[in-house]
Structure formats: structure tokens, C-alpha cells
């Protein structure tokens, strides 16, 4: 029956992809799973691998490209979800599979690597971290642990891996041959299709990165964050193996892309911008090497390292074909004649096209969610203002077309550090905007996208300067964006939930209501409960970004100031959350009770740090939308 259902989806999607309508989408439209995800082309160009979400699982399918006929599928059963896909030969796809375990709706444990062949044959799981496909047929580079041990550090047990890189056949783990060992335990590697391992990197117990390059039979230091104060991450190498490409932080200003000579260690900046980090890297059609970086807000454009590269002209043409959207060659055939191009923007979920490189002809393959039309969405624009201390803050305003003063929902992001709201399509934003609400997303200090110093400007600024940025953003919107000052709510999750509640504490007359989802409201609890404190990286993160002084943590906790809250409050928390345990919501609830404040709750018993079950996810959005309507309409 699953095969028949999958085949029916293909037929329906093909019909719906040909047309779209501009009617306002319903909640059902936003909650409906994508028909297809992660479309990738086989090396031969004959087949496509794709993820197909279904009610209680995500399966992998192989389709014949010529007619989209289903030729094989991998269905690991109820409560299993295919995650990453990787063609490893003309006939085989590797997939990582997540599962739900126990009561939790959130899938979190991987089986390892499963495989599916074009004849429909499937294979059992085996543990591997694939670094690269090798040019030699059916061979891989994989990362593994040559030896490991469990050590006790600061009251918790950490797993230490003696990292190694191996060559092996795609179908025979026993053929493993060690290529190189890491210079430090628990390391990552970067390898290429020629079997060259160029970089290894590791984080120490203070969460500081150490990066090495391979030169002959030696590992040489490229970056030691304990002395440089910045993080440098390798992303690729040139096709000839002469150069590596590094995403490099600067102590002041945005990140840059550097090219490093792997023999001499000489580094040269090949892409930079004085106001922003790169959004992403651009790869050659064969995905063998980075060739550029994407910059820009609502008009993203690539800056290429070398305009004479043979693939650049075609990539430029793709940009011009889809102005205001981001195009990405997500996979290509081995001979370079065919490529799958993924296109996405602020108004529509991803679409997949087939590109014939010899002619430049583009053919729409599928839309991931054809019932969501760009014509029915509200436009988004970039905004910029000065915070009270003069720092420039940027964000995104999505506003329905209306001459009247509009109610506003401020949506602070989670993280909060090195995370940023971007221009791309967002279900929650459009869910609100198509119901008549303006939506403001703010990259307050501490956010990503503008360099390390901007991120570190938010360190130990919980409830202080980071919160001021959100307040200043709200007041800017009232003065400049046609917002009704009497109808403003704030809705956030994780750190955003904290910021939402703290907004009601700091500005009791500014916000009419607050939705706090999975927020850490009692900050001293961060050191006593939850999974962040259980690893050395997590403990270092808390010390650096939050601080350890108990008195200060209590002072900047919303639980301490519940009596100041005037806004309506909705507390939402998954009862199986390990990242921000439900003890935070319970502490906030007790504080509200003590202060005699009215509030509403939704505490789903089977959810963790997010919503993954269809029923609870629907209930969540129905509850939030009804709550916002109650206070803003």
C-alpha cells in the first residue's frame, strides 16, 4: 500500500505543479507536509532520489528521471524518518535514518547508514560518517573511531573518539584501510574525491577550535582559537588539490572566505563584504570545488572567486533567470550534461528544475509544496535602524497590504548566538501575515550574519542590551511601519521564549500578549538541569555567554519579575524537553500563580524541544493563533 500511495503522490504532484492559485492559504495548507524534499540526481543522470514525507514516517524513493516513474523505495517503518541522501554510485543511494524512540515525537537517534539500489534492493544499517565519494568506482572516504573511551569530566561522562579516516568499498566495511589519524581526539576531517585528506579540526574543553592542514605526513596548525580568538572552518578544496577554502572569522567585522595554499600555508581573501557574512558558498556544477559565495539580502547574488572558471557563466545565467531568489545547483550528472537546480525565495517553498547545461534549457521537475503560491503570500522587506546605543540593527518586516494601522507580532529567534533570521520563506511568518498580522524578525546583537564581534556583543547581555534591541525594534516599527501601537504581541521559542517573557517584564505597557515556547525562564536552572550542561562544550558555552553569578542570573530571570507582567501570557512547553527542561515552565507557572497573574498553557506530554507530532503540532498552532486573535483583533 505504501508503494501505491507513493505512486499516487507522483501523479498528483505533477498535476498540481502545473498550476497555482492566489487564494489565502489555510492553516491546513501550512501544516501539510511537502510532497517531495531533497531531490538529487544520480551520477549517470538517469535517476532521481527524493525524500517523501508521510503521516508517520519519511521514505526515500528512486524515480526514473525520464518519466518520474517509481523504481524503488526505502521504508524503514512507522516512526522512522529518512534524513540525508547521498548517491554513492550509479545504482546506489545512502541514507541516514532517524527514529522515534519511546514516548517522544521527536526523532533523535540514527540507525546509521541504510542503502537503496535502483532495482529496489535495500540494505541493513552500518555505522559510518561519509566524508567523500572517491573517483574510483564504489569507493568512499569515511570517518570512524580507531579506539575510544569514556572519561568523566566535571561530574558528567564524555565520550572521546580517537578519530581516523578510512578508505572502503560502498558495500563492504571489512575492506577498510586507514588513511590518516587525527592530530587530536574527537576531530572532524575534510577529504576529496581523490582520497586526499586536507584538514582536521577539534574543539578543546574550553570550546576553542584547533584547525590543522595536512602537509606530507604532518599536521600543521592553521588556526588555534585560544590565541587567534577566531574560528576558521574548511569547506572545500580546489579540484587539483592545490588550495583549500576557509570560512574565516575576523576579530572585527564580518567573516570572509579565504583560499589557502596547502603547501605553503599562505592565505588570501577571495570574498568579503564590509557589512555582512557570506550567506552560503557556491559550488561548481560537479560539486568538486567552491567557486564563489552568496551575498545580499532580498537580492542575493554570487561573488565568484574567478570569473574565468568554466562553470561561472552558466551560474550567472541561472541568477538572471530567477531574480530575487536564490538558485543552487544541488546535484549534477557525472558528465556534466544534466543538473538539478533548487530555487527558493522569501515567498515560496523550494522548486526543483532540470538544467540541460549544453543548451541552458530549464524544465520544472516538481514544486515541493505546489499548493503554496508566491502570489498568495505577503511581501518581506529588509529593515535597518539604530539601537539606543547607536549600534545598527537589521531585520525583516513582513506586512500584509493594508493602509490601516496593522497589528504586529515580534518574533525573536532562538539560539541566540550565531543564529540569524534570513530572507528565505518561513511558514510561521506567512501563517501570520496572510491572517492580517505584520511580522517583525530582528537580528539583535548576538545574532549571526555580521561577524564574531557582533555576536560577542550579545555575550552576557540576556535581559539587557539584547532585550533593548528588541524593544527598540518594536518602537521603530510603531514609528515607521504603520503598526498599531496598541496591538503588539511577542512570540518566541527557546531563547526567543525567554526574550518574549522578558519583553513583558521590561516593557509591561508595550506588549499586549506573550507566547513563550520552551523558554529558559529560570536561568540558574541552566546549570542544574538540561543537556547543555552535560558536555564540556555546553558548559563552556554557558560560562561564556550567560555567566555563572547566581545573583545576576536570578536578577535577569523572568521568574523573578512575574509581578511586573501585564500582558496576556501563553506558556508552551514539551514535557520531554531535554534542551530546556519543563522545570523552567513550571517555575514560571509558580511565579505567575504567586503574583496572581492570569495565563494559559499548552504542555504536550510527548513533545521535546520542538513540535514533531502532527496532532500536537496542529494543536500548538491552533492554540497560538486563537491566543493572538484574542488579544490583537
DRENBA-748123 format. One line per 3 residues: their letters; for each residue x, y, z of C-alpha. Coordinates in nm, 4 decimals. Layout:
! residues N
a = X Y Z | ...
! end
This chain:
! residues 633
xxx = 0.0000 0.0000 0.0000 | 0.2866 0.2390 0.0709 | 0.4155 0.1929 -0.2834
xxx = 0.0724 0.2696 -0.4292 | 0.0407 0.5786 -0.2113 | 0.3819 0.6985 -0.3241
xxx = 0.2952 0.6459 -0.6894 | -0.0281 0.8400 -0.6417 | 0.1650 1.1281 -0.4894
xxx = 0.3802 1.1500 -0.8021 | 0.0748 1.1797 -1.0275 | -0.0976 1.4384 -0.8074
xxx = 0.2195 1.6455 -0.7694 | 0.2796 1.6536 -1.1446 | -0.0731 1.7866 -1.1993
xxx = -0.0566 2.0448 -0.9210 | 0.2871 2.1705 -1.0224 | 0.1386 2.2976 -1.3467
xxx = -0.0889 2.5460 -1.1719 | -0.1102 2.7532 -0.8547 | -0.3726 2.9783 -0.7076
xxx = -0.3564 3.3023 -0.5189 | -0.6248 3.2297 -0.2591 | -0.5189 3.2957 0.1002
xxx = -0.3681 2.9716 0.2356 | -0.5320 2.7996 0.5292 | -0.3686 2.6537 0.8381
xxx = -0.4053 2.3126 0.6727 | -0.2011 2.4386 0.3779 | 0.0839 2.5461 0.6034
xxx = 0.0794 2.2245 0.8082 | 0.0662 1.9892 0.5120 | 0.3938 1.8016 0.4552
xxx = 0.5940 1.8724 0.1422 | 0.5286 1.6259 -0.1377 | 0.8992 1.5993 -0.2123
xxx = 1.2218 1.7039 -0.0401 | 1.5932 1.6892 -0.1256 | 1.5679 1.5952 -0.4951
xxx = 1.9111 1.4726 -0.6159 | 2.0339 1.3400 -0.9498 | 2.2258 1.0144 -0.9876
xxx = 2.5809 1.0279 -1.1297 | 2.4564 0.8627 -1.4503 | 2.1791 1.1229 -1.4821
xxx = 1.9166 0.8510 -1.5255 | 1.7554 0.8579 -1.1803 | 1.6428 1.0934 -0.9050
xxx = 1.6476 1.0213 -0.5314 | 1.3935 1.2040 -0.3200 | 1.2501 1.2146 0.0323
xxx = 0.8744 1.1709 0.0580 | 0.7182 1.2768 0.3928 | 0.4158 1.0739 0.5034
xxx = 0.1957 1.0779 0.8115 | 0.4194 0.8792 1.0471 | 0.7431 0.8386 0.8514
xxx = 0.9602 0.9787 0.5742 | 1.0550 0.7339 0.2993 | 1.3178 0.7546 0.0277
xxx = 1.2232 0.6928 -0.3331 | 1.4203 0.6458 -0.6530 | 1.2447 0.7787 -0.9646
xxx = 1.3380 0.7331 -1.3267 | 1.4179 1.0848 -1.4431 | 1.2681 1.0479 -1.7880
xxx = 0.9092 0.9903 -1.6701 | 0.9283 1.0184 -1.2857 | 0.8260 0.6537 -1.2579
xxx = 0.8909 0.4970 -0.9166 | 1.1531 0.2225 -0.9385 | 1.2377 0.1637 -0.5708
xxx = 1.1783 0.2933 -0.2220 | 1.3201 0.2628 0.1286 | 1.0585 0.2470 0.4017
xxx = 1.2072 0.1713 0.7447 | 0.8665 0.1581 0.9139 | 0.6437 0.3717 1.1321
xxx = 0.8288 0.6328 1.3364 | 1.1351 0.6372 1.1075 | 1.2492 0.9334 0.9003
xxx = 1.4960 0.9368 0.6138 | 1.7235 1.2347 0.6699 | 2.0276 1.2809 0.4433
xxx = 2.0595 1.1316 0.0939 | 2.3824 1.0636 -0.0944 | 2.4326 0.8888 -0.4290
xxx = 2.7443 0.6739 -0.3884 | 2.7353 0.5094 -0.7331 | 2.5212 0.4966 -1.0460
xxx = 2.2937 0.2440 -0.8788 | 2.3074 0.3055 -0.5002 | 2.1905 0.5774 -0.2585
xxx = 2.2989 0.6019 0.1043 | 2.0558 0.7464 0.3569 | 2.0708 0.8283 0.7254
xxx = 1.7528 0.7304 0.9076 | 1.6237 0.8800 1.2323 | 1.3688 0.7150 1.4569
xxx = 1.1262 0.7959 1.7317 | 1.2232 0.6104 2.0439 | 0.9900 0.5675 2.3374
xxx = 0.7270 0.8326 2.4042 | 0.8912 1.1288 2.2323 | 0.7567 1.2506 1.8988
xxx = 1.0953 1.3993 1.8099 | 1.3195 1.1608 1.6133 | 1.6678 1.1782 1.7539
xxx = 1.8603 0.8524 1.7198 | 2.0171 0.7403 1.3943 | 2.0279 0.3811 1.2782
xxx = 2.3421 0.4652 1.0833 | 2.3592 0.4398 0.7043 | 2.0971 0.2456 0.5080
xxx = 2.1156 0.1950 0.1325 | 1.8770 0.1594 -0.1608 | 1.9578 0.0361 -0.5114
xxx = 1.7759 0.1307 -0.8312 | 1.6375 -0.2245 -0.8528 | 1.4574 -0.1686 -0.5213
xxx = 1.7005 -0.3735 -0.3119 | 1.7634 -0.2317 0.0340 | 2.0471 -0.2939 0.2750
xxx = 2.0879 -0.3106 0.6509 | 2.2306 -0.0306 0.8591 | 2.6000 0.0200 0.9229
xxx = 2.7760 0.2964 1.1118 | 2.9725 0.5484 0.9069 | 3.0345 0.9169 0.8569
xxx = 3.0924 0.9561 0.4831 | 3.3465 1.2276 0.4040 | 3.3653 1.1917 0.0281
xxx = 3.2905 0.9724 -0.2685 | 3.6074 0.8650 -0.4442 | 3.6684 0.8877 -0.8177
xxx = 3.7457 0.5160 -0.8077 | 3.4082 0.3415 -0.8609 | 3.2225 0.2224 -0.5500
xxx = 3.4838 0.3577 -0.3068 | 3.4401 0.6002 -0.0162 | 3.6306 0.8004 0.2406
xxx = 3.4705 0.7585 0.5839 | 3.5393 0.8863 0.9343 | 3.5450 0.6470 1.2274
xxx = 3.6904 0.5847 1.5714 | 4.0021 0.3715 1.5760 | 3.9679 0.3472 1.9532
xxx = 3.7502 0.5236 2.2072 | 3.6964 0.5631 2.5749 | 3.4518 0.7249 2.8137
xxx = 3.6007 0.9737 3.0581 | 3.4442 1.1592 3.3481 | 3.4766 1.5361 3.3339
xxx = 3.3218 1.7770 3.5869 | 3.0650 1.5317 3.7081 | 2.9478 1.4090 3.3660
xxx = 3.0659 1.1393 3.1284 | 3.2037 1.2437 2.7886 | 3.2805 1.0038 2.5029
xxx = 3.6261 1.0524 2.3492 | 3.6934 0.9242 1.9956 | 4.0394 0.8578 1.8508
xxx = 3.9349 0.9829 1.5074 | 4.0535 0.8114 1.1880 | 3.9868 0.8330 0.8136
xxx = 3.9431 0.5111 0.6149 | 3.9009 0.4059 0.2534 | 3.6415 0.1375 0.1948
xxx = 3.4042 -0.0089 -0.0626 | 3.0454 0.1067 -0.0514 | 2.9202 -0.2452 0.0174
xxx = 3.1927 -0.3959 0.2343 | 3.3006 -0.2457 0.5646 | 3.5668 -0.5149 0.6015
xxx = 3.7660 -0.3535 0.3186 | 3.8501 -0.0552 0.5395 | 4.2067 0.0710 0.5095
xxx = 4.3261 0.3509 0.7339 | 4.4316 0.6670 0.5513 | 4.5241 0.9006 0.8362
xxx = 4.4720 0.9583 1.2076 | 4.3700 1.2933 1.3542 | 4.6190 1.5080 1.5482
xxx = 4.3718 1.5333 1.8398 | 4.0780 1.3221 1.9606 | 3.7164 1.3939 1.8624
xxx = 3.8193 1.5554 1.5351 | 3.6433 1.6258 1.2080 | 3.8046 1.5908 0.8643
xxx = 3.7756 1.7274 0.5119 | 3.8519 1.4880 0.2259 | 3.8044 1.4948 -0.1529
xxx = 3.7234 1.2570 -0.4376 | 4.0924 1.1767 -0.4899 | 4.1264 1.0404 -0.1360
xxx = 4.3225 1.3412 -0.0108 | 4.2545 1.4441 0.3484 | 4.3453 1.8117 0.3689
xxx = 4.2133 1.9344 0.7054 | 4.1334 1.8180 1.0561 | 3.9787 2.0235 1.3357
xxx = 3.8861 1.9769 1.7003 | 3.7294 2.1698 1.9910 | 3.9033 2.1624 2.3264
xxx = 3.7383 2.1551 2.6695 | 3.7070 2.5333 2.6608 | 3.5125 2.5094 2.3316
xxx = 3.8076 2.6556 2.1392 | 3.8792 2.5316 1.7876 | 4.2135 2.3925 1.6685
xxx = 4.2460 2.3614 1.2880 | 4.5230 2.1692 1.1071 | 4.6211 2.1191 0.7433
xxx = 4.7877 1.8051 0.6129 | 5.1294 1.8586 0.4557 | 5.3118 1.5411 0.3585
xxx = 5.2854 1.3168 0.6620 | 5.2494 1.6062 0.9068 | 4.9607 1.8011 1.0575
xxx = 5.0421 2.1736 1.0660 | 4.8456 2.4312 1.2658 | 4.6302 2.6695 1.0606
xxx = 4.4335 2.8248 1.3459 | 4.4342 2.7974 1.7256 | 4.1350 2.9852 1.8607
xxx = 4.2923 3.0136 2.2060 | 4.5482 3.2553 2.0575 | 4.3755 3.3925 1.7452
xxx = 4.0382 3.4490 1.9128 | 3.8522 3.3442 1.5953 | 3.7131 3.0312 1.4338
xxx = 3.8271 2.9138 1.0893 | 3.6357 2.6336 0.9171 | 3.7420 2.4492 0.5987
xxx = 3.4661 2.3907 0.3441 | 3.6357 2.2524 0.0354 | 3.9423 2.2241 -0.1811
xxx = 4.0216 2.3066 -0.5422 | 3.9784 2.0260 -0.7938 | 4.3551 1.9965 -0.8372
xxx = 4.4133 1.9681 -0.4616 | 4.6416 2.2710 -0.4511 | 4.4169 2.5034 -0.2489
xxx = 4.1722 2.4845 0.0374 | 3.8839 2.7217 0.1051 | 3.8233 2.8557 0.4558
xxx = 3.5278 3.0349 0.6125 | 3.7228 3.2655 0.8423 | 3.6028 3.4818 1.1263
xxx = 3.7651 3.8167 1.1946 | 3.8077 3.9712 1.5379 | 3.6341 4.2806 1.3986
xxx = 3.3791 4.2815 1.1206 | 3.2130 4.0115 0.9114 | 3.3541 3.6734 0.8180
xxx = 3.5467 3.6274 0.4929 | 3.6226 3.3422 0.2550 | 3.9934 3.2669 0.2192
xxx = 4.1932 3.0483 -0.0157 | 4.4876 2.8724 0.1468 | 4.7829 2.7268 -0.0395
xxx = 4.8036 2.3792 0.1118 | 5.1783 2.3567 0.0526 | 5.2919 2.6954 0.1833
xxx = 5.0022 2.7836 0.4142 | 4.9656 3.1267 0.2516 | 4.6104 3.2638 0.2850
xxx = 4.4341 3.5069 0.0504 | 4.0884 3.6625 0.0931 | 3.8740 3.5759 -0.2113
xxx = 3.5315 3.7009 -0.0925 | 3.4304 3.9597 0.1664 | 3.1778 4.2330 0.2445
xxx = 3.2132 4.5164 0.4962 | 2.8561 4.4733 0.6256 | 2.7711 4.1029 0.6203
xxx = 2.8974 3.7485 0.6335 | 2.8579 3.5318 0.3246 | 2.5169 3.3625 0.3224
xxx = 2.6485 3.0429 0.1667 | 2.9090 2.9048 -0.0705 | 2.8535 2.8445 -0.4418
xxx = 2.9872 2.5180 -0.5809 | 3.0946 2.4109 -0.9275 | 2.8414 2.2067 -1.1229
xxx = 3.0212 1.8843 -1.0302 | 3.0389 1.9918 -0.6625 | 3.4134 1.9299 -0.6596
xxx = 3.5142 2.2804 -0.5516 | 3.3754 2.6080 -0.4153 | 3.3715 2.8790 -0.6823
xxx = 3.2001 3.1695 -0.5070 | 2.9974 3.2992 -0.2154 | 2.6440 3.4396 -0.1917
xxx = 2.5903 3.7894 -0.0506 | 2.2902 4.0189 -0.0297 | 1.9538 4.0399 0.1433
xxx = 1.6429 4.0392 -0.0747 | 1.8546 4.0291 -0.3915 | 2.1087 3.7538 -0.3230
xxx = 2.3915 3.7354 -0.5727 | 2.7069 3.5289 -0.6008 | 3.0545 3.6756 -0.5981
xxx = 3.2788 3.4368 -0.7827 | 3.6417 3.3814 -0.6917 | 3.7447 3.3513 -1.0576
xxx = 3.5136 3.4798 -1.3339 | 3.7051 3.2691 -1.5879 | 3.6053 2.9406 -1.4207
xxx = 3.4280 2.7291 -1.6866 | 3.1085 2.6966 -1.4799 | 3.0642 3.0614 -1.3822
xxx = 2.8852 3.1815 -1.6965 | 2.6142 2.9195 -1.6577 | 2.5736 3.0004 -1.2878
xxx = 2.5397 3.3704 -1.3735 | 2.2646 3.2890 -1.6227 | 2.0740 3.0984 -1.3539
xxx = 2.0829 3.4057 -1.1280 | 1.9349 3.6183 -1.4025 | 1.6617 3.3629 -1.4702
xxx = 1.5305 3.3894 -1.1117 | 1.5854 3.7476 -0.9880 | 1.5225 3.7966 -0.6180
xxx = 1.5528 3.4245 -0.5498 | 1.8454 3.2011 -0.4694 | 1.9422 2.9323 -0.7188
xxx = 2.1617 2.6402 -0.6243 | 2.2903 2.3521 -0.8338 | 2.2161 2.0792 -0.5821
xxx = 2.3395 1.7831 -0.7904 | 2.4657 1.7021 -1.1383 | 2.5420 1.4052 -1.3591
xxx = 2.8981 1.2819 -1.3824 | 2.9348 1.4038 -1.7426 | 2.8044 1.7491 -1.6502
xxx = 2.5264 1.7443 -1.9104 | 2.2395 1.7472 -1.6586 | 2.1917 1.9211 -1.3252
xxx = 1.9172 1.9664 -1.0685 | 1.8690 2.3308 -0.9725 | 1.6931 2.4192 -0.6470
xxx = 1.5218 2.7594 -0.6451 | 1.3850 2.9315 -0.3352 | 1.2983 3.2767 -0.2082
xxx = 1.1021 3.4678 0.0543 | 0.7582 3.3968 -0.0931 | 0.7558 3.0313 -0.1888
xxx = 0.8937 2.6939 -0.0741 | 1.1652 2.5306 -0.2903 | 1.1114 2.4284 -0.6529
xxx = 1.3277 2.1827 -0.8460 | 1.4319 2.2244 -1.2088 | 1.6270 2.0082 -1.4535
xxx = 1.9001 2.2004 -1.6343 | 2.0493 2.0833 -1.9640 | 2.3871 2.2504 -1.9498
xxx = 2.4626 2.2311 -2.3230 | 2.1591 2.4447 -2.4123 | 2.0793 2.6185 -2.0825
xxx = 1.7227 2.4842 -2.1036 | 1.5367 2.4620 -1.7712 | 1.2476 2.2255 -1.7097
xxx = 1.0357 2.2330 -1.3929 | 1.0538 1.8917 -1.2290 | 0.8434 1.9430 -0.9152
xxx = 0.7376 2.2027 -0.6630 | 0.7903 2.0823 -0.3091 | 0.4560 2.2320 -0.1924
xxx = 0.2617 2.3402 -0.5013 | -0.0469 2.4483 -0.3040 | 0.1536 2.7394 -0.1540
xxx = 0.1759 3.0127 -0.4160 | 0.4002 3.3177 -0.4107 | 0.1032 3.5236 -0.5286
xxx = -0.0859 3.4491 -0.2067 | 0.1952 3.5481 0.0298 | 0.2779 3.8804 0.1953
xxx = 0.5959 4.0599 0.0848 | 0.9032 4.0806 0.3073 | 1.1471 4.3699 0.3156
xxx = 1.4769 4.4344 0.4846 | 1.4768 4.6943 0.7625 | 1.7516 4.8780 0.9473
xxx = 1.7528 5.1094 1.2488 | 1.9783 5.2408 1.5222 | 1.9590 5.0888 1.8684
xxx = 1.9650 5.3249 2.1649 | 2.3434 5.2967 2.1943 | 2.3970 5.3704 1.8235
xxx = 2.4553 5.0130 1.7062 | 2.2984 4.9369 1.3676 | 2.0406 4.6574 1.3895
xxx = 1.8847 4.4825 1.0902 | 1.5849 4.2635 1.0451 | 1.2924 4.1619 0.8254
xxx = 0.9419 4.3079 0.8149 | 0.6610 4.1123 0.6509 | 0.3478 4.3230 0.6241
xxx = 0.0138 4.2498 0.4589 | -0.1075 4.5065 0.2075 | -0.3218 4.7406 0.4151
xxx = -0.3465 5.1162 0.4545 | -0.4746 5.0801 0.8095 | -0.2575 5.0527 1.1184
xxx = -0.1673 4.6853 1.1432 | -0.1255 4.4600 1.4473 | 0.2300 4.3319 1.4926
xxx = 0.3839 4.0067 1.6094 | 0.7503 4.0408 1.7060 | 0.9319 3.7065 1.6634
xxx = 1.2753 3.6884 1.8340 | 1.4754 3.3897 1.7152 | 1.6200 3.1157 1.9327
xxx = 1.9843 3.0299 1.9822 | 2.0517 3.3062 2.0414 | 2.4167 3.3264 1.9395
xxx = 2.5385 3.2957 1.5818 | 2.1793 3.2325 1.4661 | 2.0134 3.4765 1.2286
xxx = 1.6778 3.5325 1.0671 | 1.7183 3.5348 0.6900 | 1.5170 3.6398 0.3886
xxx = 1.4007 3.2932 0.2832 | 1.0460 3.1578 0.3019 | 0.9144 3.0903 0.6537
xxx = 0.5867 2.9088 0.7306 | 0.5209 3.0820 1.0629 | 0.5807 3.4281 0.9171
xxx = 0.3420 3.3747 0.6276 | 0.0927 3.1939 0.8518 | 0.0607 3.5213 1.0451
xxx = 0.0954 3.7669 0.7580 | -0.1773 3.6026 0.5497 | -0.4087 3.6398 0.8520
xxx = -0.3528 4.0162 0.8604 | -0.0625 4.0477 1.1061 | 0.2644 4.2251 1.0367
xxx = 0.5661 4.0197 1.1446 | 0.8991 4.1634 1.2564 | 1.2094 3.9463 1.2909
xxx = 1.5160 4.1114 1.4395 | 1.8813 4.0133 1.4251 | 1.9639 4.1651 1.7623
xxx = 2.3225 4.1803 1.8884 | 2.4443 3.8273 1.9487 | 2.2913 3.7078 1.6214
xxx = 2.4921 3.5619 1.3357 | 2.5496 3.7095 0.9925 | 2.7672 4.0064 1.0867
xxx = 3.0854 3.8696 1.2314 | 3.2226 3.7487 1.5613 | 3.2346 4.0882 1.7329
xxx = 2.8648 4.1464 1.6649 | 2.7871 3.8002 1.8018 | 3.0022 3.8505 2.1124
xxx = 2.8366 4.1894 2.1724 | 2.5463 3.9809 2.2979 | 2.7501 3.7734 2.5432
xxx = 2.6148 3.8126 2.8972 | 2.3512 4.0541 2.7690 | 2.0485 3.8371 2.8420
xxx = 1.7696 4.0675 2.9588 | 1.9912 4.3697 2.8925 | 2.1265 4.5034 2.5593
xxx = 1.9880 4.2105 2.3585 | 1.6464 4.2844 2.5053 | 1.6871 4.6568 2.4416
xxx = 1.7401 4.5825 2.0721 | 1.4012 4.4100 2.0570 | 1.2326 4.6967 2.2381
xxx = 1.3952 4.9493 2.0055 | 1.2837 4.7415 1.7054 | 0.9254 4.7485 1.8277
xxx = 0.9291 5.1240 1.8767 | 1.0897 5.1698 1.5334 | 0.8050 4.9670 1.3773
xxx = 0.5411 5.1808 1.5502 | 0.7033 5.4992 1.4199 | 0.7927 5.3832 1.0686
xxx = 0.5964 5.0797 0.9557 | 0.2287 5.1605 1.0053 | 0.1916 4.9486 1.3192
xxx = -0.0933 4.9890 1.5680 | 0.0876 5.0643 1.8949 | -0.1997 4.9166 2.0976
xxx = -0.1898 4.5766 1.9246 | 0.1555 4.4206 1.9579 | 0.2430 4.0710 2.0770
xxx = 0.5753 3.8908 2.1046 | 0.6155 3.5195 2.0218 | 0.9391 3.3247 2.0501
xxx = 1.0830 2.9811 2.1117 | 1.3837 2.8646 2.3176 | 1.5897 3.1835 2.3762
xxx = 1.3120 3.3594 2.1853 | 1.0706 3.2352 2.4528 | 1.2929 3.3884 2.7197
xxx = 1.3102 3.7159 2.5231 | 0.9327 3.7175 2.4790 | 0.8713 3.6804 2.8524
xxx = 1.1459 3.9264 2.9397 | 0.9891 4.1743 2.6971 | 0.6698 4.1623 2.9022
xxx = 0.8777 4.2145 3.2173 | 1.0871 4.5034 3.0864 | 0.8105 4.6749 2.8845
xxx = 0.4782 4.5924 3.0537 | 0.2870 4.8588 2.8576 | 0.4337 4.7821 2.5137
xxx = 0.3132 4.4261 2.4530 | -0.0471 4.3066 2.4856 | 0.0414 3.9382 2.4860
xxx = 0.3324 3.6952 2.5021 | 0.3769 3.3443 2.3654 | 0.6727 3.1741 2.5298
xxx = 0.7611 2.8371 2.3792 | 1.0286 2.6257 2.5516 | 1.1882 2.9304 2.7102
xxx = 1.4560 2.9175 2.9843 | 1.2790 3.1403 3.2358 | 1.4784 3.0468 3.5494
xxx = 1.8396 3.0934 3.4404 | 2.0154 2.9316 3.7388 | 1.8432 2.6077 3.6300
xxx = 2.0594 2.6087 3.3157 | 2.3487 2.4835 3.5319 | 2.1419 2.2195 3.7106
xxx = 1.9090 2.0720 3.4505 | 1.9120 2.0030 3.0763 | 2.1537 1.8574 2.8244
xxx = 2.3630 2.1711 2.7597 | 2.5447 2.1382 3.0937 | 2.6260 1.7700 3.0271
xxx = 2.9086 1.8250 2.7779 | 3.2281 2.0230 2.8104 | 3.1316 2.2272 2.5046
xxx = 2.7937 2.3093 2.6584 | 2.9422 2.4082 2.9921 | 3.1927 2.6350 2.8200
xxx = 2.9130 2.7898 2.6160 | 2.7088 2.8710 2.9275 | 3.0036 3.0226 3.1106
xxx = 3.0982 3.2426 2.8155 | 2.7558 3.3603 2.7031 | 2.5414 3.3576 3.0161
xxx = 2.7818 3.3931 3.3075 | 2.7876 3.1995 3.6342 | 2.6971 3.4509 3.9043
xxx = 2.3832 3.3136 4.0719 | 2.2597 3.6522 4.1905 | 2.2899 3.8019 3.8428
xxx = 2.1172 3.5038 3.6837 | 1.8246 3.5370 3.9230 | 1.8022 3.9107 3.8559
xxx = 1.7686 3.8592 3.4780 | 1.5254 3.5671 3.5073 | 1.1589 3.6311 3.4148
xxx = 1.0523 3.4141 3.7112 | 1.1888 3.6815 3.9455 | 0.9726 3.9550 3.7928
xxx = 0.6352 3.7894 3.7242 | 0.4569 4.0593 3.9257 | 0.5561 4.3205 3.6640
xxx = 0.3839 4.1409 3.3759 | 0.0638 4.2990 3.2431 | 0.0427 4.1179 2.9101
xxx = -0.1599 3.8063 2.8464 | 0.0715 3.5036 2.8675 | 0.0651 3.1687 2.6878
xxx = 0.3209 2.9174 2.8152 | 0.4009 2.6293 2.5777 | 0.6470 2.3561 2.6687
xxx = 0.7126 1.9970 2.5652 | 0.7221 1.7741 2.8714 | 1.0086 1.5660 2.7287
xxx = 1.2336 1.8637 2.6504 | 1.5968 1.7937 2.7441 | 1.7446 2.1124 2.5977
xxx = 1.5281 2.3448 2.8095 | 1.3597 2.1118 3.0608 | 0.9947 2.1678 3.1599
xxx = 1.1186 2.2735 3.5058 | 1.1514 2.6220 3.3512 | 0.7849 2.6361 3.2520
xxx = 0.6809 2.5008 3.5904 | 0.8921 2.7658 3.7652 | 0.7344 3.0382 3.5504
xxx = 0.3891 2.8985 3.6249 | 0.4573 2.9060 4.0006 | 0.5840 3.2636 3.9762
xxx = 0.2724 3.3727 3.7859 | 0.0481 3.1998 4.0400 | 0.2280 3.3689 4.3274
xxx = 0.1876 3.7072 4.1571 | -0.1820 3.6399 4.0915 | -0.1392 3.6676 3.7136
xxx = -0.3652 3.5083 3.4528 | -0.2007 3.2837 3.1944 | -0.2798 3.0000 2.9553
xxx = -0.0771 2.6831 2.8940 | -0.0213 2.4056 2.6450 | 0.2121 2.1332 2.7738
xxx = 0.2090 1.8384 2.5288 | 0.3354 1.5271 2.7117 | 0.5064 1.3625 2.4133
xxx = 0.6964 1.6587 2.2642 | 1.0532 1.7722 2.3327 | 1.2315 2.0914 2.2132
xxx = 1.0023 2.1448 1.9156 | 0.6846 2.0050 1.7635 | 0.7097 1.6870 1.5575
xxx = 0.3820 1.5001 1.6027 | 0.1084 1.6015 1.3586 | -0.1650 1.6216 1.6223
xxx = 0.0333 1.8244 1.8767 | 0.1780 2.0484 1.6053 | -0.1724 2.1314 1.4840
xxx = -0.2899 2.1909 1.8402 | 0.0071 2.4216 1.9002 | -0.0653 2.6483 1.6048
xxx = -0.4412 2.6476 1.6658 | -0.3746 2.7492 2.0254 | -0.1271 3.0236 1.9342
xxx = -0.3421 3.1685 1.6553 | -0.6512 3.1741 1.8760 | -0.4489 3.3391 2.1535
xxx = -0.3139 3.6087 1.9185 | -0.6593 3.6708 1.7747 | -0.7958 3.7134 2.1262
xxx = -0.5532 3.9970 2.2050 | -0.4877 4.1577 1.8652 | -0.8211 4.1572 1.6798
! end
